């Protein structure tokens, strides 16, 4: 489930950590112990657990930066335009025990600097009153396409959120 590829490299999580292989030869370029990898690009690899978010260097597997996550329920990671965009949730209560918890609250997108990991922008939309659908969010250079009630388009430039309640992944 962890297999990822970017450029001339292939990455996967094994019993002894994160492995980087040369795509042409299959030889190990580097190996390191880290938490699970979520997304990769030529600029680096995003890894996280419940306590930390990491940028790991694609060149040598060393941690470039590490920060506490701004969200309790990280779900998505995208490396776009020199930034890292993380999507997920914050604590949330509906007042109804059955429908309480982060997944019932609004979806947040947090932009972090690729160089430092510092937060540079946050997009918070209104709560659609629905849990996330069973398909993963996607991203373009300008939008994160989330999958809650239907599909929401989070504009990464303006911060606006456009809803389409009937289109689904």
C-alpha positions as CSV (number, residue, x, y, z in Angstrom):
1,X,0.0,0.0,0.0
2,X,3.0,2.3,0.3
3,X,4.5,2.0,-3.2
4,X,5.1,5.5,-4.7
5,X,7.2,6.7,-7.7
6,X,8.6,10.0,-8.8
7,X,11.1,10.8,-11.5
8,X,13.7,8.0,-11.6
9,X,13.0,6.7,-8.1
10,X,10.6,4.3,-6.5
11,X,9.8,4.4,-2.8
12,X,8.1,1.8,-0.4
13,X,7.8,1.1,3.3
14,X,9.2,-2.3,4.4
15,X,9.9,-4.0,7.7
16,X,13.1,-2.1,8.1
17,X,11.8,1.4,7.2
18,X,11.5,3.5,4.0
19,X,13.4,2.4,0.9
20,X,14.3,4.4,-2.2
21,X,15.2,2.4,-5.3
22,X,16.6,3.4,-8.6
23,X,13.8,2.9,-11.2
24,X,16.1,1.5,-13.9
25,X,18.3,-0.9,-11.9
26,X,16.1,-1.6,-8.9
27,X,19.1,-1.1,-6.6
28,X,18.7,0.6,-3.2
29,X,19.7,4.3,-3.3
30,X,19.0,4.8,0.4
31,X,17.1,3.4,3.3
32,X,15.9,5.2,6.5
33,X,13.6,4.6,9.5
34,X,10.6,6.9,9.4
35,X,6.8,6.9,9.8
36,X,4.7,5.9,6.8
37,X,5.1,7.8,3.5
38,X,2.0,9.5,2.2
39,X,3.1,11.3,-1.0
40,X,6.3,11.8,-3.0
41,X,7.7,14.2,-5.5
42,X,11.2,15.0,-6.8
43,X,11.3,17.7,-4.1
44,X,10.7,15.3,-1.2
45,X,8.5,12.8,0.6
46,X,5.8,13.7,3.0
47,X,5.4,11.3,6.0
48,X,3.3,11.5,9.1
49,X,1.9,9.9,12.1
50,X,-0.4,11.3,14.8
51,X,2.4,13.3,16.4
52,X,4.5,14.7,13.6
53,X,4.6,15.6,9.9
54,X,7.9,15.2,8.1
55,X,9.5,16.2,4.9
56,X,12.1,13.6,3.9
57,X,14.8,14.5,1.3
58,X,14.4,12.6,-2.0
59,X,18.2,12.8,-2.4
60,X,19.4,11.1,0.7
61,X,16.4,10.1,3.0
62,X,17.3,12.6,5.7
63,X,14.5,14.6,7.5
64,X,14.4,18.2,6.2
65,X,11.9,19.4,8.7
66,X,9.4,18.0,11.3
67,X,6.4,19.7,12.9
68,X,3.4,18.9,14.9
69,X,0.4,18.5,12.6
70,X,-2.1,21.4,12.6
71,X,-4.9,19.0,12.1
72,X,-6.0,16.0,14.2
73,X,-7.2,13.9,11.3
74,X,-4.8,14.2,8.4
75,X,-6.2,12.7,5.3
76,X,-4.4,14.2,2.2
77,X,-1.0,15.4,1.2
78,X,-0.1,17.2,-2.0
79,X,3.2,18.8,-3.1
80,X,2.1,21.7,-5.4
81,X,3.9,24.7,-6.6
82,X,6.7,24.7,-4.1
83,X,4.3,24.1,-1.2
84,X,3.0,21.2,0.8
85,X,-0.8,21.1,1.1
86,X,-2.2,18.9,3.9
87,X,-5.9,18.2,4.2
88,X,-7.9,16.9,7.1
89,X,-10.0,17.9,10.1
90,X,-9.9,19.6,13.5
91,X,-11.8,18.5,16.7
92,X,-15.6,18.9,16.2
93,X,-18.7,18.3,18.1
94,X,-22.3,18.3,16.7
95,X,-23.8,17.8,20.1
96,X,-25.1,14.4,19.0
97,X,-22.9,11.6,20.3
98,X,-23.5,9.5,17.1
99,X,-22.3,12.3,14.7
100,X,-19.4,13.9,16.7
101,X,-15.7,13.8,15.9
102,X,-13.3,15.3,13.4
103,X,-14.8,13.6,10.3
104,X,-18.1,15.3,10.9
105,X,-16.6,18.7,11.0
106,X,-15.4,20.9,8.1
107,X,-12.5,19.9,5.9
108,X,-9.4,22.1,6.3
109,X,-6.5,22.6,3.9
110,X,-3.2,23.8,5.4
111,X,-0.3,25.1,3.2
112,X,3.2,24.6,4.5
113,X,6.4,26.0,3.1
114,X,8.4,23.2,1.4
115,X,11.6,24.6,2.7
116,X,10.7,25.1,6.4
117,X,7.4,23.4,7.0
118,X,6.0,26.6,8.5
119,X,2.2,27.2,7.9
120,X,1.7,29.9,5.3
121,X,-2.1,29.6,4.6
122,X,-5.2,27.8,5.8
123,X,-8.5,27.2,4.0
124,X,-11.5,26.4,6.2
125,X,-14.8,25.8,4.5
126,X,-18.3,25.7,6.0
127,X,-19.4,22.3,7.3
128,X,-21.3,20.3,4.7
129,X,-22.9,18.2,7.5
130,X,-21.7,15.0,5.9
131,X,-18.8,12.6,6.4
132,X,-16.1,12.2,3.8
133,X,-16.9,9.9,1.0
134,X,-15.0,6.7,0.3
135,X,-12.8,8.1,-2.4
136,X,-9.6,10.0,-2.0
137,X,-9.3,13.7,-2.6
138,X,-7.3,14.8,-5.6
139,X,-5.5,18.0,-6.6
140,X,-4.6,20.1,-9.5
141,X,-2.1,23.0,-9.6
142,X,-5.0,25.3,-8.4
143,X,-7.6,23.2,-6.6
144,X,-8.0,20.4,-4.1
145,X,-11.0,18.4,-5.0
146,X,-12.4,17.1,-1.8
147,X,-15.1,14.4,-1.4
148,X,-17.6,15.2,1.2
149,X,-21.2,15.7,0.3
150,X,-20.3,15.6,-3.3
151,X,-17.2,17.3,-4.6
152,X,-15.9,20.6,-3.3
153,X,-13.3,22.6,-5.1
154,X,-10.9,24.4,-2.7
155,X,-9.3,27.2,-4.6
156,X,-5.7,27.3,-3.4
157,X,-5.1,30.8,-4.7
158,X,-8.2,32.6,-3.4
159,X,-9.3,30.3,-0.6
160,X,-12.8,30.1,-1.9
161,X,-14.7,26.8,-1.8
162,X,-17.0,25.9,-4.7
163,X,-19.5,23.1,-4.0
164,X,-21.0,20.6,-6.4
165,X,-23.3,18.4,-4.4
166,X,-24.0,15.8,-7.1
167,X,-20.6,15.1,-8.7
168,X,-18.7,12.4,-6.9
169,X,-15.4,10.6,-7.4
